[in-house]
Amino acid sequence: MGTAYKIRCKHCGARFDHHADAGYGFMQPCVGCCDYVETELPIRCPACRHKLNATQEEFYEQIEVTYLWD
């Protein structure tokens, strides 16, 4: 299982893909699905290095598309 996002950085406008894969037979905590967003481990824009997940609200504002697979 995994989750992929198409994200647009609201700081610099760069668009990129980000994904979170499950590993070792366990589901990885979802980065931005349901009501939980990981904010301790930074997700950074590859163009400007701005932290995209400082808050849940900020992260959700920058997601353009969400893909789920199993």
C-alpha positions, 0 to 999 in steps of 0.5 A: 500500500502507499500514498502519492501526492501531486503537491504545489509549494505555496512558497515558490509555486514548484509542482512535484510528486511525493510518495509514502510507501509501506515497508516491511509488511506494515502500513506506513503512517499516512502522510496526509490521508484521513485526519492525520498529517505527520508534522515531526518529519519534514516534507520539503519542497525540492526547489526551495527547501521550504517545509510543507507540513508545518501544520495539517492545514498548510499541507492540505492546502498544497495538495493538488491530487492524491493517489492511493494504491495497494 
